[in-house]
Amino acid sequence: MSLLPKLALFAVSALLAGFVASVIVNVSSNTGPQSTVGSAPAYLLAGPDTPSGSNVPVAFNTTPDPSGSPVVLPSLTPAQLQVASKALVGAKPAKWINPTGFARITPITQFDGGPLQNYNCTMASGAMLARLATGIVTDGSTLRAHQAKQVGGTSLNDLDAALRNAYGVHYNFGLVRLESLKSLLKAGYGAVVQGVYGQVPVQLRLQKDFTGGHAIYLDGYYPGDPTHNIPEAYYVVDPLGHPWAHYEGDWWPAQAVDAFLAAFSGTDRASAMWAYPPGGTPPAVVNPDVLPMPPDPPSSETPSGSPIASVSASPSTSESAPPSASEPASPGPTGSIPPYTGPIFVGDDPVYSAVLTEIENARDGGILLAPFLDICLQDPKPPGCPTGLPATVTLRIPPAAILALGPTISVLFVDSPTANMAIVGYTVDPATSSDVRFWEVGLSPAAVHSASAMTTTVMDGKTVVLAQLDVAADTEYQFQVAAGSGLAAALSSVGGFTSGAGVSQFDVTVGSASAPTLGLGAGYTPYLHVPQGGLVPPLVLAASAPTCTHTGSFNGLSLCLDPVMDLKIASCTQATVAYALSGLDAVGVVVRAYPQGGADGVSGIVEATGPAPSGTLQLGCLTSGLTYTLALSAQGDDHGVLAQQTIAVP
């Protein structure tokens, strides 16, 4: 199972204490203690990073030391957690996730920690437009502070004032006809638009219970392909999303967005602000038919009434509470701002640029991972190792005795910005190579895993080692930090934590589908949707297609991008995905197969949808000779990809 962390804050309780460790050693046949093999779970190394290889019965089994007093480690502050998570996984999603070229900007959330963050959807959307058009790096709370209205929601008039006051820029805005808006977006413009969130289907809403006035950023428009059952769509970046969770927006059907816009204005026009990115000449937009935005009504100390069938100055919050920054969303009382309980993240805060530059390649380099507790399993054994039969020996090892031989290890925290991932932070004095091993509680045999990524960062003036642990959802784990090597190695006390909501299963198998029924299903996105009981046709070589309007190159293969619906094939390759979610409030599951090695927008992407929380999906037909990345997301969730796996099609 390969899990890309779905970034949602979950609670981690970490305990450190003295433990009784059962260490597998080689004991002399004539002098050692009595073997107790079988009385404790067996633990196997899970990775090939040890001298003796994987699946070797080494490491340790732990039971609480009755004399120990567990210490609950503190959680990080939101700002500290931001530094730690960005240091390990970076602020930008992996490049393969969205090969369509969207979003063109780094998504920015309205939940940036400001006092009016719950009302700053228009300002956060405006921050994204400013990033596209002028390269301005800002956020919703910063813009909010540079205009007069400091109560409730804001209008495009307020956004215009904030941009002028803070950065001296101005973008066109007003009431524009929907067809003109689509022409602007198709020509390359970006736009901030205001609407009524309750008009958006629940599968698309990032907070299902929020139905009030809202603003979103539109980054593109796709005109659709009716002949292949693909609807017209907008590329939407919703400021309710969490960029640190790999959220980067998605395609929404134009029908849903148009209803969202019309419900706010009460006309066939959209309340919009638009701008064109630098690096070229904006294409001419003929007769956009724009009406000026009417002046805002007088502000009051409470949010305005519900949206009416005319232009409203701002998304209203009295019909439904503003969106919440907590996990999951829990709207606050009308007319007030709920207390902030979530992490403080800014979509692209420049304050961390130096740190990110230094460690953005941590996965490819980073800290040397040194194996431990398996040195005596090498063949030949190093000098000083005992000889004899393998046996499990129970040793009482006080933490002070363990640490005395090597460097001092101080475990500072266990926390996480994501499901399916925990971050262990610790210091090693003096600095030396180190590692974190962790294992699931209650399994026999159980695998001992290593950290999947490690790096360092400075927190509170100290150099802190950060270790990323990829974990299953809703599972209890124990862990231990080791530093140094050989007889000078040091071990921390054993800690424990329980992971939160996430993906508990993501198993992918590649096989052959005999005599497949080919067709195209319906869906929201401009991809190839797997029909019920069938598969989509694979891409064929352009030279062999009877007629081909659009061609593209993937991994050096020239393919016809037009689905050949009358294709006759005896068999094709399909991927079967068995999935399960744990603790996520999702309305469905989406799995997409992204072909790699091409730059042809939405072409060739295969999508299948299934029920939550568990199920099995078939994705195919997949094109021979291509490499695909399969990515799983939850519908109605405010994060991005939860799990991923790359496969090669023969």
SEMITOR-552193 format. One record per residue: x, y, z of N, C-alpha, C, O in turn. Coordinates in steps of 0.05 Angstrom, whole numbers, plus 5000, padded with zeros to 4 digits. Layout:
<rs>
XYZXYZXYZXYZ/...
</rs>
This chain:
<rs>
501749765000500050005000501850255000503550275017/501350424981502850674980500950904985499050944971/501551055006499751265014501051535011503151585023/499751714996500551994996498852125018496452115017/500152255037498652355060496352545052496752725036/494152495063491852675060492052865084491652775107/492453115079493253295101490753395116489453585107/490153265138488053355155488953325183490053115191/488753525200489753515227488453295242485953275243/490053115255488852925272490352915298492752985299/488952835319490152845346492052615350491452385342/494352665362496352465367497052475397497752695407/496752255411497552245439500152085441500151845435/502352205449504952075450505752045479505652225495/506551795486507451735512510251635512510951475495/511951735530514651635533515051545561514151675580/516351315564516851215591519051005590519950945568/519850905613521550675613520050425604517650395611/521350255589519950015578521749765583524149785585/520449545585521849285585522149205556520149185542/524549175546524949105518525848815515527648725528/524448665498525248395491526848415465525748475444/529448375467531148415445532048145434533047985450/531748105408532647855397535647865393536648035379/537047675405539947655403540747375397539047195396/543247325394544347055392545546985419547347115428/544546775431545346695458547046445457546346255443/549046435473550746195474549145955483547545975501/549545725469547945495475548545375502546945225513/550845435514551445315540551345505563551445415586/551145765558551045945581548646135581547946225602/547446195560545446405559542946345575542546115584/541246545579538746505593536846325577537346255554/534746235591532846055578531346205556530446435560/531046075533529646195510526646215517525446045529/525546445509522646485511521446545484519446685483/522546425463521446475436518446385436517846175445/516746555425513946495423512246625444509846635442/513546735465511946865486511347155480509647275493/512547265459512047545452511847565421512847385407/510547765411510347795382513047805369514947915380/513147695345515647715329515547975313513448065304/517848105310517948355295519948315273522148215277/519248405249520848365225521548635213519948815212/524048665205524848915191523348925164523148725150/522249155158520549175134522049285110521049255088/524349395114525749525091528449395085529449245101/529549455062532149335054534449505063536649465052/534049685082536149875089538049775111539449925123/537949515117539649405138541649205126541149095105/543849165139545948985128544848705124545748565106/542948615140541948345138539448325120538348105117/538548545109536348535090533648555104533548595128/531548525089528848555099527748285111528948075107/525448305125524148075137526047925155525947675156/527648065170529447935189528347975217527548195224/528247765233527147785260529047935279530447805295/528948195278530648355295528948565309526548535312/530248775318528948995332528048905360529648775374/525548955367524848915395521848895397520348975380/521048775420518248785428518248935455520048905471/516149085460516049245484513549205500511349155489/513849215526511649215544512149435565514449485572/510049565575510549785594512049695619511549475630/513849855627515349805652513549905675512950145676/512749725693510949815715512150045731510650205743/514750065732516050285748516150545732516850755744/515450545706515650785690513250965694511050865700/513651215690511451415692511251545664512851715657/509151475649508951585622508751895623507452005641/509952015604509852305601508452375575509252285554/506352535577504952615553506452845539506853055551/507252805514508653015500506753225491504453165484/507553475491505853695482505553685452507353595438/503253785442502853825413504254075405504854255421/504854095379505954345368503954565367501554505365/504854805368503055025361502555015331504054895316/500355135321499855135292502155235276502755125255/503455445285505755555270508055355269509355325248/508655225292510755025292510054795274511854685260/507554705275506754475258507054545228507754375212/506454795222506854895194509754865186510354775164/511554965203514354945196515254655192516654595173/514354485210515154205209514154065184515653925170/511554105178510353975155511554075129512053925110/511954345127513054455103515954355099516854315076/517354325121520154235119520253945108522153885093/518353785114518453505105517153465078518353345060/514753575074513353515049513053755031512153725008/513953995039513754225022510954325020509054185028/510654565009508054685007506554614981504154654979/508054524961506854474935506254174932507854004941/504054104919503453824914505453704894506853844880/505553434894507253294876506453364847504053394842/508353384829507753484802505853304786504353404770/505953044791504452864775501452884780499852804763/500652994804497852974812496053104791493853004786/496853324780495153464761496653554736497653774735/496853374717498353444692496853624673497953674652/494553714681492953884663494054174661493254324643/495854244679496854514680495354694699496054934702/493254594712491754744731492154624759492554384761/492154784779491855074780494455204772496655104777/494155444759496555584750497855744773500155834770/496555764795497655904818497655714842496455494841/499155784863499055634888496455694902495955924909/494755494906492255544920492755674947494755614961/490955854955491056004980488455954996486355994985/488755875021486355835037485556095052487256265057/483056115058482156345074482756295103482756485119/483356055111483955985139486956025145488455835148/487756285146490556355150491156455178493256555183/489256425196489656495224488856785230489056865254/487956935211487057215216484457225231482957025232/483857445244481457465261478857445245476757375257/478857505219476457485203476657265182475457285161/478357065187478856855167476256715158476056635134/474356685175471856545168470256705147468556585134/470756965145469257125126470957215102470057375086/473357115100475257225080475457075054477557065042/473256945046473356795021473856974997475456904979/472657214996473157394974476057494974477257514953/477057564998479857664999481857444992483757504978/481457205001483256984994483156924965485256864952/480756924953480556884924481957114909483257064889/481657354920483057584908486057554910487557644892/487057434931489957384934490957204912493157234902/489257004905490056824883490156964856491856924840/488157144852488157294827490557474825491757514804/491257604848493657774848496157624842497957724830/496257374852498657214847498757144817500957154805/496557094804496557034776497257274759498957254741/496057504765496257734747498757894751499958004732/499657924776501858104783504057984798506158114804/503857724805505957594820506057674849508057634863/503857794860503857884887503357644906501557484901/505057624926504757404946503457524970504657684985/500957454975499457564997497357355006497357134996/495657425024493557245034491057415041491157655040/488957265048486357405053486457595076485357815074/487757525098487757695121489457955116488758165126/491557925101493158165094491458355078491458595083/490158255057488458435041486158555058485458785055/485058385075482758485092483658725108482058915113/486058725118487058945135487459205120487759415132/487459195093487959435077485459555064485559685044/483159495077480659625068478959685093479659585115/476859825090475459935113473659735127473259755152/472459555113470359385125471659165142473058995131/471259165168472458975186470358815202470858725224/467958785189465858625201464558455179464058565157/464158195183462658035164464157995138466558015136/462457935117463557875091464358135076463858355086/465658095053466658315038465658295009464958075000/465758524995464858534967467258564948469458584957/466658564922468758614903469658904904471958964898/467959084912468759364917470859374940472859514937/470359214961472359204983474959084973477159174981/474858874957477258744946478758944929481258954931/477359094913478759294896480159494913482459574907/478859594934480059784952482559664966484559804969/482459414974484659284987487059264969489359314977/486559184944488759154924490059424918492459444915/488359634915489459894910491060004934493260104930/489959974958491360074982493859934988495860054995/493859664985496159504994498359494973500759504979/497559474947499559424926499359604902500959584883/497459784902497159974880496359854854497059954833/494859634854493959504830490959514828489559544848/489959494804487159494799486459294776487859294756/484459134781483558944760480659004754479159104770/479858944729477158984721475158824737475758584744/472858944744470858784758468158914752467959144745/466058754756463358844751461458614748462158384755/459158664736457158454731457458374701456758524683/458558134697459158044670457357814663456757644680/456457804637454757584628456357324630458757314626/454957104635456256844638457856764614460056654616/456756814590458156734566460656894562462756794553/460557154571462957324569465057224590467457224584/464157144613466057034633467456784623469856754626/465956614609467156374598469156444576471256314574/468556644561470456734540473056844552475256784543/472756994574475057104588476856874598479256874594/475656684612477156464623478456284601480756204604/476956234580478056074558480356214545482156084535/480456484546482656634534485056644552487156744544/484856544577487156544595486856714619488756714636/484656854623484357024646483756844671482856614668/484156954695483156834719481057024730480957254722/479356924748477157084758476357014787476556784795/475657214802474357184828471357214823470457414811/469757024833466857044829465556984856466556844873/463157104859461557064884458956924877457756974856/458056754896455656594891454556494917455356574939/452656314914451256184937452155894938451555734920/453555814960454855554961452755324962453355104953/450455384972448355174973447455084946446254864944/448055234925447355154897449354944886448854824865/451554914900453654724891452954444901452254414925/452954244884452353964893454153894917456453964918/453053734935454453674960456953514954458853534970/457053374932459453224925461853404920464153324923/461253654912463453844905464054034928466254134929/462154074946462654274968464754164987464753934995/466654334995468754255013467854265042469154135059/465754405048464454395074461454345068460054535061/460554105073457954015064455654175078453554215066/456154265103453954395118453854695113452054825122/455854805098455855095093454355145067455055035046/452355315068450655365044450255665039448655745021/451755835052451356125049452956245026453956095009/453056515026454556655005457456585007458556555029/458756564984461556484983462856594958461556664939/465556604958467056694935469156474929470256344947/469656434903471656234894473356364872472656574861/475556234867477356324845477056134822477355894825/476656244798476456084773479056114758479856334751/480355884752482955884739482855804710484855834695/480555694701480355614673477555524666475855494683/477155474640474555394630475055184608476855224591/473454964608473654764588470854754574468854714587/470854784547468254804534466654544532464354544524/467854324539466454064539466753924512467654044492/465853674512465953504488463453334488463553104497/461153444478458653294480458753024466457352834474/460352994445460452744430461652514448461152284443/463252594468464452394485463352414514464652324533/461052544517459652554543461252704564461052644588/462852904556464453064574463153344576463053484555/462253424599460853684601462853924602465253884607/461854164596463454404600463954434629462354354646/466254554636467054564664468854804669470254904651/468854894694470655104704472754964722472154774736/475255064721477154974741476955164765477555394764/476055044788475455194812477555144833478254924839/478555364845480155354869478555484891478155724892/477655314910475855404931477555484955479155314965/477355724966478955804989478355655014479755685034/476255485014475755305037477755075037477954935058/479155025015480954805013483554855029484155075036/485054635034487454645049489854595030490354355024/491354795022493554745004495754565016496954415001/496254585042498254415054497354125053499053945059/494854065047493853795044493753705015492153535008/495353834998495453764970492953844955492453754933/491254014968488954124953489954314932491454504938/489154284907489854464886487554524867487854604844/485054484878482754544862481954304845483154094845/479754344830478754134812476754244793475854474795/476054084773474054164753471254134765470653924776/469654344762466854334770465154374745465954534727/462954224742461254254718460254544716459454664737/460154644692459254924688456354964698455655174708/454754754696451954774705451854844735450255014743/453554724751453654774780454655054785453555194802/456855134772457955394777456055614768455755814781/454855574745452955774735450655814754449756044759/449655594766447555624786448555764811447055924823/450955704819452255844842452356144837451756304855/453056224813453356514806450656644804450256864815/448756514790446156644786444556674812443056874814/444956494831443456514856444356764872442856864888/446856844867447857074882446957344869446157524883/447057354842446357604828443357624822442357844818/442057394820439257394812438857454783436557514774/440957444767440857504738442557304723443557104735/442857344697444557174681447457284681449057214663/448157454700450757564702452157464727450957364746/454857484726456457394749457757644762458657824748/457857644788459357844803462257754802463057564816/463957884786466657774780468757994779468158224772/471257924785473658084780475557904765475957674772/476758014743478457844727481057984719481158234719/483057824713485657934705487157724689486457484690/489157814674490657644656493557614666494657804677/494657374664497357334675499457474658499057534635/501857534670503957664655505257474635504757234635/506957584618508457424599507157414572508057254555/505257574567503957574541501957804539501457944558/500857834515498858044511496157934515495357734503/494558054532491857944537490257944511490258134496/488957714505487357704481484957894482483957954504/484157994459481958184459479358034466478857814456/477758154483475258044491473058234479472858464488/471658134459469758294445467158324460465858134468/466458574465463858644477463258474502461458314502/464858504523464358354547461758424561460758274578/460558654553457958724564457958714595456558564608/459658894606459958904635458459134646458559354636/456859084668455559304682457259364707458359184719/457359624715458959694739457659574764455259534765/459359514783458459404808457059624824458259844828/454659584833453359794849454759834875456159654885/454360064887455660124913454659934935452359844934/456259884955455559704977453559844995453660094998/451759695007449959815027451459885052453759785055/450460045069451860125094452459875110450759695113/454859865121455659635138454459655165453759875174/454259435179453259425206455059245223456859125212/454359225248456059055266455358755264456758595276/453358695248452658415244452558365214452058545198/452958115206452758055177450058125166448058135180/450058185139447658265126445758035124446457805131/443358085113441357875110442057675089444157695077/440257485084440757275065440857385037439657595032/442257245018442357344990439557384979437757214983/439257604965436657654952437057654922439257634912/434857684907435057664878435957924866434758044848/438158024876439458264865442358254875443158074890/443958434865446758434872447058484902446058684912/448458314916449058344944451958434947453658364931/452458584968455158694971457158484979459458504973/456258274993458058075002456557815007454157825012/457957585007456657345015455457375043456857465061/452957285046451657325072452157085090452756865081/451857135116452456915135450156885156450556735175/447957015152445856985173444056745167442956635186/443756665142442256435135443756185145442555995155/446356175141447955955150450556075160451556285151/451755935180454156045192456456045172456455895152/458556205178460856215160462355955161462055805180/463855895140465455645141467455655164468355875172/468155425174469755415198472555305191472855145172/474555385206477255285202477755025217479954915215/475854935233476354695249476054445232475154455209/476954215243476853965230475153765246476053695268/472853665236471553765212470154035217470254145239/468854135196467654395198465454395219463754215220/465454595236463354615256462554915257463755065272/460554995241459855285240459355405267458155275284/460155655270459755795295457055925296455555915276/456356055317453756195319453556425300455556555293/451156475291450756695272451656965284450957025307/453057115268453857385277456357385294457157595304/457757155296460257155311462156975296461456815278/464756985304466756825291467456595310468156645333/467156345302467856115319470756135328472456235313/471356035351474156035360475855875341474955665331/478255965336480055835317481255585330482555605351/480955355318482055105329483854965309485154765317/484055055285485654915265488455025262489155215276/489954905244492755005240492755265225491055325209/494855425230495155675216496955625192499355565195/495855645168497455605144496755825124494455905122/498755935111498356115089499155975064501155835063/497656005042498155855018501055865009502155665000/502256095010505056115001506456335016507456535004/506556315042507756515059510756535054512156345057/511756775046514556795039516456775062518856745058/515356775087517156775110518656505111520756495124/517556295099518856035100520455975075521355745072/520856165057522056105031524956005035525855825021/526456125054529156045058529355755068531055595059/527555685086527455415097526755215075527955005072/524755285059523855105038526055065017526354845007/527455275010529555254990531755065000532854914984/532355075026534454915037533754615037535454445034/531154555041530454275046528454165027527353945032/527954295004525854194986526653924974524853784964/529253864974530053604963530753404985532453224982/529453435008530153275031529652975026531152805036/527652915010527052635004529252504988529752264991/530652654971532752544955535452544969537252394960/535652704989538252715004537652675033537252455043/537752895047537052885075539052755093541452755087/538152635114539952535135540452235130538652085122/542852145135543551865132541951705153541951775176/540551495143539051325161540851095169541650935152/541451075194543250865204541650635217540050685235/542050385208540650165220541650115248543850195255/540049985264540849915291539549655300537649565288/540649545321539649295333539749055315538648845322/541049065292541348835275544248775268544848615250/546048915282548948885274549848595278551548505262/548848455298549748185303548447985284549047745287/546748065266545647885246547147885220546547725202/549248045218550948035195552547775194553047655214/553247705170554847465167557247525149556947595126/559747515160560347415188559647625208559447865202/559247535233558547715255560947895262563147795262/560448135269562648315279563748205305562448055320/566248275311567348195337565648285360564548505360/565448115380564048185405561148095405559848105426/560147995382557447895382557347605393559147455388/555347535409555147265420554547065398553547135377/555046815404554346595385552446405398552146395422/551146245382549246045393546646055378546446145355/544545965391541845945379540346205383540546335403/538746275362537046515366535046475389533846265391/534746665405532846655428531946935435533347125429/529646955447528647205456529347235486528547065502/530847435493531647475520530347725531530647945519/529047705553527847935566529948085582531047975601/530348335575532348505589530948755599529348875585/531448825624530449075635532549285630534649285643/531949475612533949675605532849945612531250065598/533750065635532850335642533750535620535850505609/532050735614532850925594535551055599537051105581/536151105625538751235631541051065622543051165613/540750795626542950625618543250615588545450595578/541050625573541150625544542550875534544250865516/541851105545542851355534545751405542547051575529/546651275563549251345573551551285553553551425554/551151085536553350995518553651175494555751175481/551551315487551651465462550651745466550651845488/549951875444548952145446546252165461544951965465/545652405469543152445483540852505463541152675446/538752345465536452375448534152495464533452395486/533052715455530752835468528452845448528453005429/526352685452524052685435522252925444521352935467/521753115426520353355432517453345427515853455442/516653205406513753195399513252975379514952885365/510752895379509552735357507052875349505252915366/506852945324504453105315504053045286505652895274/502053155274501553105246499753315233497853405245/500453415209498653575194496953415175495353525159/497253145176496052975156494952725169495852645190/492952605155492352335161494352155146495552245126/494751915156496651725144499551825146501251735131/500052015164502752095168503052215196501352355206/505252145209506052265235508752385232510452275217/509352595247511952725247513052695275511852785295/515352575278516852565303519052765302520652765284/519152935322521253135324522953085348521953045370/525653095345527453035367530153175362530653265340/531753185383534453285381536453065388535752885403/538753085376540952905382543453065389544253235373/544553015412546853175421549052985432548552845452/551452975419552253135396550953025371550052795370/550853185350549553105325550852865313553352845311/549252675304550252435291547952315275545652405276/548452105260546351975244544251855263544951765284/541751855254539651745270537451635253537451675229/535551505266533251385252530951355271531351365296/528551325261526251265277525051005266524450985242/524650815283523350565276520650555290520350645313/518550455276515950445288514550195279515150075259/512550105295511249855290508349875301507750025319/506649715289503849705297503549535322504649325324/501949635341501449495366499449275361497349315348/499949035373497948825373498148625351496548445349/500148655333500448465311502748265317504748345329/502448025308504547825310504347635286502447485284/506347635268508747815269507948095260506048135245/509548285268509148565260511748665247513948575254/511448845228513748955214514649205227513049375236/517249235229518549475240519249645216520949565199/518149885215518550065192520450295199520850355223/521750405179523450635183522050885173519950875159/523151115181522051365171522251385141524251295129/520251495127520251515098521651765088522451775065/521951965106523352205098524352335124523052325145/526752455122527852585145529252845136530352855114/529153045154530553285149530953435175530153325196/532053665175532353825199531254105194531054195172/530454235216529554505215530154635242530754495261/530054895243530655045267527955125280526355255267/527455035304525055095319525855195347527255055361/524855425354525555545380528555555385529455515407/530055615364532955645367534455385367536955395371/533155155364534454895365534254755338532254785324/536354605331536254445307534754185314535754025330/532454155301530753925307530753735283530453825260/531053475289530853275268527853205265526553155285/526953205240524153135234524052875219525552845199/522552685228522252425215519352385207517552415224/518852315182516152265173515551965174517051805163/513351895188512451625190509951585174507951715180/509951415154507551355138505951135152506950915155/503551205161501951025178499250975165498251125149/497950755174495250695167493350855185494150945206/490950895175488951055191488050895215487850655215/487451055236486050945260487550705271486350495276/490150725275491850505283493650585306494750815305/494150415325495950475347498750385340499150165331/500650565345503450505339505250565363504450715381/507550435363509750505381512150575364512450485341/513950735375516350815360518650855379518350875403/521050855368523450905383525551035365525850955342/526951225376529051365362531751245369532251185392/533451195349536151095353538051285340537551395319/540351325353542451505342545151375347545551225366/547051435329549651315331549651035319547850955305/551750885325551950605315553650445333555150545350/553450175330555049995345554550025375552350075384/556749985391556550005420556050285429555250325452/556450485412556050765419553250855412552651095413/551450675404548750755396547150825421547650715442/545251005417543451075438540551035429539951075406/538850965448536050925442534351115460535051145483/532251225449530351375465528551175479528550935473/526951275498524851115508522851065486522851205465/521150865490519150795470516750985473515751025495/515751085451513451255450511151125436511450925422/508751225440506351115427504551335418504351545430/503051275396501051465386498951305371499451075362/496651425367494551305351493951485328493351725332/494051385304493551545280490551605278488951475292/489851805261487051885259485751795233486551585222/483951955223482451885199484251885175486252025174/483451725155485051715130484351475114482051375115/486251375099485951135082486950895097489250885104/485250695100486050445113486750225093487950025100/485850265068486550065047486750205020484950365013/488850145005489050234978490850034963493250064961/489549824954490849604941490349604911487949614903/492349604895492149624866493249374853495549294859/491749244836492649014821492149074791490149184784/494048984775493849024746493348764733494748564738/491348754716490548504703489348554675489448784665/488348344663487248354636484248324637483148164652/482848494622479948474619479348354592480148464571/477948124592477347984567474848094554472848144568/474848134528472548224512471148454526468748424532/472448674532471148884548469049034531469249064507/466949114545464949294534465849574536466249674558/466249714513467449974513465250194512463150154499/465650404527463750624527464850854544467050844554/463151054548463951284564461651354583459351384575/462351374609460351444629460151744632461651894620/458251824649457852114654459252184680459652024697/460052444682461452544706461752844706461052974686/462752944728463053234730465453344716465453564706/467553184713470153284704470553224675469253044664/472353364661472853324633474853094628476753124612/474352864641476052634637474452404625472052434619/475752184620474351944610473251794633474651684649/470551784635469251664658468551374652467251314631/469451194669468850914666465850864668464650934688/464650734648461750684649461150444667462850274671/458750434678457950214694457949954677456649944656/459249754686459349504672461149494648461149304633/462749704644464549714620467149854626467749914649/468649914605471150054607471250264585469750244565/473050454588473350654567475350544546476950384553/475150634521477050544501479850644506480150874515/481850484501484650584505485350774483484050784462/487350934488488451104466489950924446491150724454/489750994421490950834400493151004386493051244387/494950864373497051004358495751174336493951094322/496751424334495551604315495651494286493851544270/497851354280498151244253496151034246495550984223/495050894267493150684262490250764265488450604259/489751014273486951104276485751174249487051304233/483351084243482051144218481851444213482551544191/480851584232480851874231481651984259480951864279/483152194259484152304285484452604283485952704266/482852744299482953034299485053144317486353344311/485553014340487453114360489452894366488752664372/492052964365494152774371495852884394495853134399/497152714408498952794429501052584434500852364425/503152664448505352484453505552424483505552604500/505752164489506252064516508551864516508451664502/510651934531512951764532513951694504514851464499/513851884486514951844459512951714440513651684417/510651634450508651504432506751724422505651874437/506351724396504451914383501751774383501251584369/499851884400497251754404495051934395495252174395/492851804386490451944379488952004405488251814420/488352254410487052334435483952314434482652334454/482952264410480052234407479351944413480351754400/477551894433476751614439475551474414473751584402/476551244407475551084384473350904395473950704407/470850984391468650844404467950574391466850404404/468650534365467950284352470350094351470549924334/472150134370474549964371473849684379472249644398/474949484365474449204371477049084382479049064368/476949004408479348884420478548634436476348624447/480348444436479748194450480248224480478848094496/482148394487482748434515484248704519485248814499/484348794543485949034549486749034578485748864594/488549214585489549224613487749404630486849614621/487149304654485549464673486949454700488349264707/486449654716487449664744484949634762483049774760/485149454781483049414801484049534827486149464838/482449714838483149854863481149784885478749834883/482149654906480649604930481349814951483749844957/479349954961479950184978478150175003476050045003/479050315024477450345048478350595062480750645065/476350755071476951005086476250945115474450785121/477551085133476951055161476651335174478651485174/474351395184473851645199473451885182473152105193/473351865156472952095138469952125132468651935125/468952365133466152425127465952485097465552715090/466252285081466152315052463552215040462352035051/462752335018460252245005460852044982459051934971/463352014976464151834954467151834951468551984965/468151664933470951644927471451664897469951564881/473551814890474351844862477251734860478951794875/477551564839480251464833480751534804479151484786/483051674799483851754772486451624764488251594781/486651554739489151444728490351664710489251714688/492551784718493851994703496151884687498051774698/496051894660498351804644500651994647500252244648/503051884650505352054654506952084627506551934609/508652284627510352324604509052484581510152484559/506852614586505552774566504853054576505053104600/504153224557503353504565500953574548500953774533/498853414550496553454533493953504549491853404542/494253654570491853734585490353504597491553334610/487753494592486053294605485953034590484652844599/487253014567487052774550488152524563490352534576/486752314560487752054569487351994599488051774608/486352184614485952144643483351984647481252054637/483551764661481251584665480251614694481851624713/477651634698476451684724474251484730472651424713/474251384755472151204764471251304792472951394807/468751284798467651364824466351134838465250954825/466551134865465350924880464251024906464551264913/462950854922461650944947463750964969465950844968/463051124989464651135014463250955035460750945034/464650825053467550855058469350655044471750675045/468150455031469850245019468650134994466250174989/470250004978469249894953471549804935473849804943/470849724911472749634891472049754864469749754856/474049864850473650004825475549884804477749794810/474549884779476149804756476750054739474850204732/479250104733480050324715481250204690483350064692/480150254667481250164642479250244620477150364626/479950184595482350054588484750254589484550484580/486950154600489350314601491050264577491050034566/492450464567493850454542496550314545498150374563/497050114527499549964528501950154525501950334508/504050094540506550244538506650494555508750634556/504450564569504450804585504750744615504250514623/505750934629505850924659503751104670503451334662/502151004689499951154701500551184731501751014744/499651414742499451444771496551444778495051614769/495851254795493051234805492851394831494451354850/490951574832490651754855487751744866485851754850/487551704892484951684905484351934921486052034935/481952044917480952274932478152214943476752034933/477352354964474752324975472952554966473752794968/470552494957468652704950467552834975466952704995/467153104973466153254996468253285018467553325042/470853285011472953315030474653545022475053594998/475653695041477053955035480053915032481554105037/480953675024483753625020484153514992482353504976/486553434987487253334960487353034959485752894971/489352934944489752644940490452514967492052614982/489052294972489552144997491551914993493051865012/491551784970493351564966494051554937492551644920/496351434931497251424903499051184899500351084917/499051084874500850864867501350884837499550944821/503850834829504550854800504750564789505950394802/503650524765503750264752504650304723504350514712/505850094713506750094684504949894670504449674679/503949974646502249804630503949664609505249804593/503949404608505549264588504549314560505749214540/
</rs>
